[in-house]
Amino acid sequence: MSRTRKIFLFIALPLVIVFVLVAVAAQRQKPGVTSNSAASTAKTPDEEVVFTHQIFDPTQVSSIIPLGELNGGGSEWQATTGVVINIKPAVVAAEGMINVYAPTEMTLESYSYHRDPRSPDSTDWALIFRVNKNVTLKYDHITQASEKIVAVTTSTPKDRSNEEPPRTKIKFAAGEIVARTHGTKLAKNWNIYMTDASITNKFVNQNRYQKSQIGYRFINGACPFNYYESAVKNSYLALMGATEAGQSRDCGNPSKDVAGTLSGAWFFDQSDSNTDEQLDGNFVSPLAIYQDSANRVIIDQIANTQFRIEGGTDPATVSTEKCYQLTDQASRAAGYAYFKLVGSSQMQLAYGASGSCPSSFPATGTKNYYR
């Protein structure tokens, strides 16, 4: 054996082995990737999202309506995919607007600035940000965008709320103010919509949502507060409730579907290719039936109305048929809604604008709905 080979075997080779062992040990000591509590599977480091700054000051807010509990019927069906932030009236009266921040680094991807069709003298911004390849964050019913945003978008509101990209994509650092808002003119609230492609919410007929143009908002709808560490997360979750803070400690879910029961969203079309709003007299599709965090049964929509029934039977426990006596917003009698389940994915509705629940399901004047 040559002298050179002996030197390599007895000196260089052991050094190489030691170097490899040290490198492996160092790699094992690196902190592991912790999956976000909102996600259903672990994320790789470049996909992981952790919010480090508040989106808004929770002390300025009276309550937050959880995912799945805002409207849910007709043209407002998609609103169930967001949380609703109710600003304290005293804060609006004293300060006019609250600050809205970037919870992490994000890029303005699209926007709309439009007049409110219900109140032409009011204008609204919708701001859509890209956090990473999986995650988007949308702030809706924003009163005033930052000057940084106006510089790459517009200062003139349009008549329609079509979203479009900014002239130049701009980034915001975590904690940077992106806007100010007092919410809607009447209710003084605003919405946050978040989607995360690593999340899959479940529906009785998943295929219907996968085929829908806006179905991803339901399938991938996420709660922004689940992306915080516990202290900040808890300060937001303490505000959860349909009518006041503290009715829930859960941020909710866009899906209210419970297999084999009345609870969830229902549609006119038996095929699973249509989720658009449809009208047939007093009957409306989509129709949402669920119990909210205030323990009210919500029926949305019949006759262009959302009915709220205090203390009614939870639709998630109804597996055969159920008639609900309806009242209007002034607690006056407003007829009845009689539901009858037909198999696992079909339901019939009989509606009466007046009178009491009949003793049995009516034979005429009914409408078929499907999952």
C-alpha positions as CSV (number, residue, x, y, z in Angstrom):
1,M,0.0,0.0,0.0
2,S,1.4,3.4,-1.0
3,R,2.3,6.0,1.6
4,T,-0.3,8.4,0.2
5,R,-3.1,5.8,0.6
6,K,-2.0,5.0,4.2
7,I,-2.2,8.7,5.1
8,F,-5.7,8.9,3.7
9,L,-7.0,5.8,5.5
10,F,-5.5,6.7,8.9
11,I,-5.9,10.5,8.9
12,A,-8.1,12.0,6.2
13,L,-10.8,9.4,6.2
14,P,-11.6,9.6,10.0
15,L,-11.8,13.4,9.7
16,V,-14.3,13.1,6.8
17,I,-16.4,10.7,8.9
18,V,-16.4,13.0,11.9
19,F,-17.4,16.0,9.7
20,V,-20.4,14.0,8.3
21,L,-21.5,12.9,11.8
22,V,-21.4,16.5,13.1
23,A,-23.4,17.8,10.1
24,V,-26.1,15.2,10.7
25,A,-26.3,16.0,14.4
26,A,-26.7,19.7,13.7
27,Q,-29.4,19.0,11.2
28,R,-31.4,17.0,13.8
29,Q,-31.1,19.8,16.3
30,K,-32.9,22.3,14.0
31,P,-36.4,23.2,15.3
32,G,-39.1,21.2,13.6
33,V,-41.9,22.8,11.5
34,T,-45.1,23.1,13.6
35,S,-48.3,22.8,11.6
36,N,-50.7,25.6,12.0
37,S,-53.8,24.8,14.2
38,A,-56.1,25.7,11.3
39,A,-54.6,23.3,8.8
40,S,-55.5,19.7,8.4
41,T,-51.9,18.6,7.4
42,A,-48.4,19.7,8.3
43,K,-46.9,22.4,6.1
44,T,-43.4,22.7,4.6
45,P,-41.4,25.7,5.8
46,D,-42.1,27.8,2.7
47,E,-45.9,27.2,3.1
48,E,-46.2,27.7,6.9
49,V,-48.1,30.9,7.9
50,V,-47.8,32.4,11.3
51,F,-49.4,35.8,12.0
52,T,-47.2,37.9,14.3
53,H,-49.2,41.2,14.4
54,Q,-52.8,42.0,15.2
55,I,-55.1,42.6,12.2
56,F,-57.1,45.0,14.5
57,D,-57.1,46.0,18.1
58,P,-59.5,43.6,19.8
59,T,-60.4,46.2,22.5
60,Q,-62.1,48.3,19.8
61,V,-64.5,45.5,18.9
62,S,-67.7,44.3,20.6
63,S,-68.0,40.9,19.0
64,I,-66.9,38.7,16.0
65,I,-69.5,36.6,14.2
66,P,-67.9,33.2,13.5
67,L,-67.4,31.5,10.1
68,G,-70.6,30.1,8.7
69,E,-73.0,32.3,10.7
70,L,-73.5,35.3,8.5
71,N,-76.5,35.0,6.2
72,G,-76.0,31.8,4.2
73,G,-78.9,31.9,1.7
74,G,-79.6,33.3,-1.8
75,S,-77.1,35.9,-3.0
76,E,-75.5,36.2,0.4
77,W,-74.5,32.5,0.5
78,Q,-70.8,33.3,0.1
79,A,-70.8,35.6,3.1
80,T,-70.7,32.5,5.3
81,T,-67.1,32.0,4.4
82,G,-65.9,35.1,6.3
83,V,-65.9,36.4,9.9
84,V,-67.7,39.6,10.7
85,I,-66.0,42.2,12.9
86,N,-68.5,44.4,14.9
87,I,-66.9,47.7,15.9
88,K,-67.9,49.2,19.2
89,P,-70.3,52.1,18.6
90,A,-68.4,54.3,21.1
91,V,-65.1,53.7,19.2
92,V,-66.7,54.8,15.9
93,A,-68.3,57.8,17.6
94,A,-65.1,58.9,19.2
95,E,-62.4,57.9,16.6
96,G,-64.4,57.6,13.4
97,M,-62.4,54.6,12.1
98,I,-60.1,51.8,13.4
99,N,-56.8,50.8,11.9
100,V,-56.5,47.6,9.9
101,Y,-53.0,46.0,9.8
102,A,-51.0,43.4,7.9
103,P,-50.7,40.4,10.3
104,T,-47.7,39.1,8.3
105,E,-45.8,40.1,5.2
106,M,-48.2,40.1,2.2
107,T,-48.7,41.5,-1.3
108,L,-51.7,43.4,-2.6
109,E,-53.0,41.1,-5.4
110,S,-56.4,42.7,-6.3
111,Y,-58.9,45.3,-5.1
112,S,-62.2,47.0,-5.8
113,Y,-63.3,50.5,-4.9
114,H,-67.0,51.0,-5.5
115,R,-70.2,52.8,-4.5
116,D,-72.6,50.9,-2.2
117,P,-75.7,50.2,-4.3
118,R,-77.8,50.4,-1.2
119,S,-76.3,53.7,-0.2
120,P,-75.0,55.6,-3.2
121,D,-73.3,58.3,-1.1
122,S,-71.1,55.6,0.6
123,T,-68.1,53.9,-0.9
124,D,-66.4,50.6,0.0
125,W,-63.0,49.1,-0.6
126,A,-62.3,45.3,-0.9
127,L,-58.5,44.5,-0.5
128,I,-57.2,41.1,-1.4
129,F,-53.7,40.1,-0.4
130,R,-51.5,37.1,-1.3
131,V,-49.7,35.8,1.8
132,N,-48.1,32.8,0.0
133,K,-49.0,30.3,-2.7
134,N,-51.7,28.7,-0.5
135,V,-53.1,31.6,1.5
136,T,-55.1,34.8,0.6
137,L,-56.5,37.3,2.9
138,K,-59.4,39.7,2.0
139,Y,-60.6,42.7,3.9
140,D,-64.1,43.8,2.9
141,H,-66.2,46.9,3.7
142,I,-63.1,49.0,4.1
143,T,-63.7,52.7,4.3
144,Q,-60.2,54.2,3.5
145,A,-57.3,52.4,1.9
146,S,-53.8,53.6,2.7
147,E,-52.1,56.2,0.5
148,K,-49.7,53.4,-0.6
149,I,-52.6,51.5,-2.0
150,V,-54.4,54.5,-3.6
151,A,-51.1,55.3,-5.4
152,V,-51.2,52.0,-7.4
153,T,-55.0,51.7,-7.7
154,T,-57.5,54.5,-7.9
155,S,-59.1,57.4,-6.0
156,T,-62.4,57.2,-8.1
157,P,-65.0,54.7,-7.0
158,K,-66.8,52.6,-9.7
159,D,-70.4,51.6,-9.8
160,R,-69.6,47.9,-9.7
161,S,-67.5,45.8,-7.2
162,N,-65.5,43.9,-9.8
163,E,-62.0,43.1,-8.5
164,E,-59.0,44.0,-10.6
165,P,-55.2,43.9,-10.1
166,P,-53.3,47.1,-9.0
167,R,-51.1,48.7,-11.6
168,T,-48.1,47.6,-9.5
169,K,-48.1,44.9,-6.9
170,I,-47.0,46.3,-3.5
171,K,-45.8,44.5,-0.4
172,F,-46.7,45.3,3.2
173,A,-44.6,44.4,6.2
174,A,-46.1,42.7,9.2
175,G,-47.7,45.3,11.4
176,E,-48.0,47.9,8.7
177,I,-51.3,49.8,8.4
178,V,-53.1,48.9,5.2
179,A,-56.4,50.7,5.8
180,R,-58.9,52.3,8.1
181,T,-62.6,51.5,8.4
182,H,-65.8,52.2,10.3
183,G,-67.4,49.2,8.6
184,T,-70.8,49.4,6.8
185,K,-72.7,52.7,7.1
186,L,-75.6,51.1,9.1
187,A,-74.1,48.1,11.0
188,K,-70.6,49.4,11.6
189,N,-69.1,46.0,10.8
190,W,-66.6,44.7,8.2
191,N,-65.5,41.3,7.0
192,I,-62.4,39.2,6.8
193,Y,-62.2,36.3,4.3
194,M,-59.3,33.9,4.2
195,T,-58.6,30.9,2.1
196,D,-55.9,28.3,2.6
197,A,-55.4,25.7,-0.1
198,S,-53.9,23.3,2.5
199,I,-57.3,23.2,4.3
200,T,-60.3,21.0,3.1
201,N,-63.6,21.7,4.7
202,K,-66.1,18.9,4.3
203,F,-69.6,19.0,2.8
204,V,-72.2,16.3,2.3
205,N,-71.9,16.7,-1.5
206,Q,-68.2,17.8,-1.9
207,N,-68.5,17.6,-5.7
208,R,-71.0,20.4,-5.9
209,Y,-68.5,22.8,-4.2
210,Q,-65.6,21.6,-6.3
211,K,-67.5,22.4,-9.5
212,S,-68.6,25.8,-8.3
213,Q,-66.7,28.9,-9.4
214,I,-66.6,30.2,-5.9
215,G,-66.6,26.8,-4.2
216,Y,-62.9,27.1,-3.1
217,R,-64.0,29.8,-0.7
218,F,-66.0,27.2,1.1
219,I,-63.7,24.2,0.7
220,N,-60.6,26.3,1.7
221,G,-62.2,28.9,3.9
222,A,-60.1,29.5,7.0
223,C,-60.2,31.4,10.3
224,P,-57.5,34.1,10.4
225,F,-57.3,34.0,14.2
226,N,-56.1,30.3,14.1
227,Y,-52.8,31.5,12.6
228,Y,-51.7,33.3,15.8
229,E,-49.9,32.1,18.8
230,S,-52.2,31.4,21.8
231,A,-52.1,34.8,23.5
232,V,-53.3,36.8,20.5
233,K,-55.5,34.0,19.3
234,N,-57.3,33.8,22.6
235,S,-58.0,37.6,22.7
236,Y,-59.9,37.3,19.4
237,L,-61.7,34.0,20.1
238,A,-63.0,35.5,23.4
239,L,-65.0,37.9,21.1
240,M,-66.9,35.1,19.2
241,G,-70.6,35.2,19.1
242,A,-73.6,35.6,16.8
243,T,-75.2,38.4,18.9
244,E,-72.6,39.2,21.5
245,A,-69.1,38.2,22.6
246,G,-68.5,35.0,24.5
247,Q,-71.3,32.8,23.0
248,S,-68.6,30.6,21.4
249,R,-64.8,30.0,21.8
250,D,-64.7,28.5,18.3
251,C,-64.1,30.5,15.1
252,G,-66.6,28.3,13.2
253,N,-66.6,26.7,9.8
254,P,-68.0,27.6,6.4
255,S,-69.8,24.2,6.3
256,K,-72.9,23.7,8.4
257,D,-73.6,20.4,6.7
258,V,-74.4,17.5,8.9
259,A,-74.9,14.2,7.0
260,G,-78.3,12.6,7.5
261,T,-79.8,15.8,9.0
262,L,-81.5,19.0,8.0
263,S,-78.5,21.2,8.9
264,G,-76.6,22.9,6.1
265,A,-77.1,24.3,2.6
266,W,-79.6,23.1,0.1
267,F,-80.1,23.8,-3.6
268,F,-82.8,23.5,-6.3
269,D,-80.8,21.6,-8.8
270,Q,-80.5,17.9,-8.3
271,S,-77.3,17.9,-10.4
272,D,-74.3,19.1,-8.6
273,S,-73.3,21.7,-11.2
274,N,-75.1,24.8,-10.0
275,T,-74.7,26.9,-6.8
276,D,-76.0,30.2,-8.3
277,E,-78.9,32.0,-6.7
278,Q,-82.3,30.9,-8.0
279,L,-85.8,32.1,-7.2
280,D,-89.1,30.3,-7.5
281,G,-91.8,32.4,-5.9
282,N,-91.2,32.3,-2.2
283,F,-88.6,29.6,-2.5
284,V,-84.9,30.6,-2.8
285,S,-81.8,28.6,-3.6
286,P,-79.3,28.3,-1.8
287,L,-81.3,27.7,1.4
288,A,-79.3,27.6,4.6
289,I,-80.6,26.0,7.8
290,Y,-78.4,25.8,10.9
291,Q,-78.1,26.7,14.6
292,D,-75.9,29.7,15.4
293,S,-73.7,30.3,18.4
294,A,-76.6,32.2,20.1
295,N,-78.6,28.9,19.9
296,R,-81.0,30.4,17.3
297,V,-82.2,28.3,14.4
298,I,-81.4,30.3,11.2
299,I,-83.5,29.7,8.1
300,D,-82.1,31.8,5.2
301,Q,-83.8,32.4,2.8
302,I,-87.5,32.0,2.3
303,A,-89.6,34.8,0.7
304,N,-86.4,36.9,0.6
305,T,-86.2,36.8,4.3
306,Q,-83.9,35.4,7.0
307,F,-85.9,33.9,9.9
308,R,-84.3,33.5,13.3
309,I,-86.0,31.1,15.8
310,E,-85.0,31.5,19.4
311,G,-84.5,28.1,21.1
312,G,-85.8,26.0,18.2
313,T,-84.8,22.4,17.6
314,D,-81.2,22.2,16.3
315,P,-81.5,21.2,12.6
316,A,-78.4,19.0,13.2
317,T,-80.7,16.7,15.2
318,V,-83.5,16.6,12.7
319,S,-83.3,13.4,10.6
320,T,-86.9,13.0,9.5
321,E,-89.2,16.0,9.5
322,K,-89.7,19.2,11.4
323,C,-92.0,22.2,11.3
324,Y,-90.8,25.6,12.6
325,Q,-93.2,28.4,13.6
326,L,-91.8,31.6,12.1
327,T,-91.7,35.1,13.5
328,D,-90.5,38.4,11.9
329,Q,-87.9,40.7,13.3
330,A,-90.6,42.3,15.5
331,S,-91.5,38.9,16.9
332,R,-94.8,38.8,15.2
333,A,-96.2,35.5,13.8
334,A,-95.0,35.0,10.2
335,G,-96.3,31.6,9.2
336,Y,-94.4,28.3,9.2
337,A,-91.6,26.3,7.4
338,Y,-92.2,22.6,7.3
339,F,-89.2,20.4,6.3
340,K,-89.2,16.8,5.3
341,L,-86.0,14.8,4.6
342,V,-86.2,12.3,1.7
343,G,-83.1,10.2,1.7
344,S,-79.7,11.4,2.5
345,S,-79.4,14.2,-0.1
346,Q,-83.0,15.4,-0.7
347,M,-85.4,17.6,1.3
348,Q,-88.8,19.0,0.7
349,L,-90.0,22.4,2.1
350,A,-93.6,23.6,2.6
351,Y,-93.9,27.2,3.4
352,G,-96.9,29.1,4.7
353,A,-96.8,32.9,5.0
354,S,-99.5,32.8,7.8
355,G,-101.1,30.3,10.1
356,S,-99.7,27.6,12.3
357,C,-97.8,24.4,11.5
358,P,-100.1,21.8,10.0
359,S,-100.5,18.4,11.7
360,S,-98.8,16.6,8.7
361,F,-96.6,17.5,5.8
362,P,-98.7,19.3,3.1
363,A,-99.3,17.4,-0.2
364,T,-99.2,20.4,-2.4
365,G,-97.3,23.8,-2.6
366,T,-93.9,22.2,-1.8
367,K,-90.4,22.6,-3.2
368,N,-87.7,20.0,-3.6
369,Y,-84.1,20.8,-2.5
370,Y,-80.9,18.8,-2.8
371,R,-77.4,18.7,-1.3
